[in-house]
Structure formats: structure tokens, C-alpha cells
Amino acid sequence: MSRKIENATALYLEGIRDGNAREAVTKYTGDRYTQHSTGVRDGIEGFVEFFEDFIERNPVRDIEIKRTLEDGRYLFVQAYQSLNNGDAEYITMDFFDTDQDDKIVEHWDVIAEFAGTTPSGHTSIDGPTDVTDLDRTDDNKRVVRSLIEDVLITDGDLGKLDHFISSERFIQHSRDLADGLEAFRELVQDPGRSLNYGGIELLVGQGNFVATLSRTNRAGVSYAQADLFRLEGGLIEEHWDAAEPIGPESEWVNSGKF
């Protein structure tokens, strides 16, 4: 595990799980800490202000880091959170920017309720975790970017889905969607579909995994959408996601979700 990943996961585990918010954010962030979780102010004091209250309200915190990716200065972390013995369960998908000392300087996140089962019997977080095929990183990043920009963005060419997604094996961890390319094709080709992509804000890839943070619109409501894809042989074979509505700007305490 690289020092960058160690810093990001330690901020999570030491700062939030173990309840040492000030110590962790001081140790693992750089000269600035720009925050895009809209309820958390920028900087060390913003982190401490939010998470000291969070820790007090949630005395039992189980956090598991499920997957991590490193792509130059950028990181991706997928985590599972159970609060107060399962009273609330979440999946979080986080993106980080780092400085020349590998410290965290910026953070984006998408948080969604954990799904213990999906139509095909998966969960929000199960499945492979090992990063492989490092020599295919750039190719896999191009596949995912093309899928979103050429197909999933409004008015994209939906006929190209099978150029990017395996027709033989497509495991789906979205809470309401079954496995298989045809189930996904039916969703995106529905003229009344509620989910429309607006554009990619961040794309982080390492080997066989690629994660994206995108702007989306669902039935007229703006969302932050995080997607994680696992690829094999140049095609997408597995997908995890989280989506979070973007609240009104009047409720933000920083510069916004992106």
C-alpha cells in the first residue's frame, strides 16, 4: 500500500472509526484541505467541527475499506459504514487529491444507503477487490470514459453499449438493477429513463478498476454519481455505484459538490 493510500485510509479509520478527528486530519492533510462534502467546511477546523459531532451522535462506528485505487496524485476509496450496530448502513465512494508530500489536500464524496441484496443476489460492496492488469490502466480508462461520454450522456449513441460492456458477464451491484447487459440496455434505452449523465468530473483508474465522479440528473434533480467499474479483456464486467442528490446551494458550507 502506498503512502498516499495509507494517508487516505488512515484519515477514515483513525479519524472517523476510532474517533480521533483532530489528530488524524492534522496528521494526514496538507497545507490546505478543500472539502466538497457540502455539509463540511474546508480545512482542519471544518473536519473537526463536523466529525466530533458525528462521533458523539454515533458512538458505535464500524468502517471497512473495501477497495482503493491510486492514479498519479488522485485516489479513490470505497468504504462500508455501519453505525450504532447497524441502525444505519452506508456505502461511501470517495475521491482525494494529494500534494507532493502525499498528504490529502482535496476531497469529494458520494454517500448512499447500503443494499444488502440486489435483484441478482449481490450487495453494494461484494465482489473482487484485487487490482490486476496494471499494464491495461490507460486502455481501461479510455473504455470507461467513452462509455459515459459517447453513450450514457444525454443523446449519446445507445447502440454502442456492447462496445464497452461484456454481453457474456456483467455483474451489477446497483440496488435495483439485475445482472446482464440486457437489463442495463433496457434501462438506458427507456425513453422515459430518469437517469441522465451530464459529464465526468473525475476519473481514477488503476489496472482492472476505474472509478468516475459524474454530474447526473434524475427526474429533474441534480445528483453526484460515483461509479466503479471492473474490466476484463477490454470490456466492463462488473459495476458498483452510489448516487447522492445535490442539495440547494443555500445549504452548502463550502464551494459545492464538485
Secondary structure, DSSP 8 states (H G I E B T S, - for coil): --HHHHHHHHHHIIIIISS-HHHHHHHHEEEEEEE-STTS-SHHHHHHHHHHHHHHH-S-EEEEEEEEEEETTEEEEEEEEEETTTTEEEEEEEEEEE-TTS-EEEEEEEEEE--S--TTS--SS-S------GGGHHHHHHHHHHIIIIIIBTT--GGGHHHHB-SS--EE-STT--SSHHHHHHHHH-TT-SEEEEEEEEEEEETTEEEEEEEEEETTEEEEEEEEEEEETTEEEEEEEEEEE---GGG-SSS---
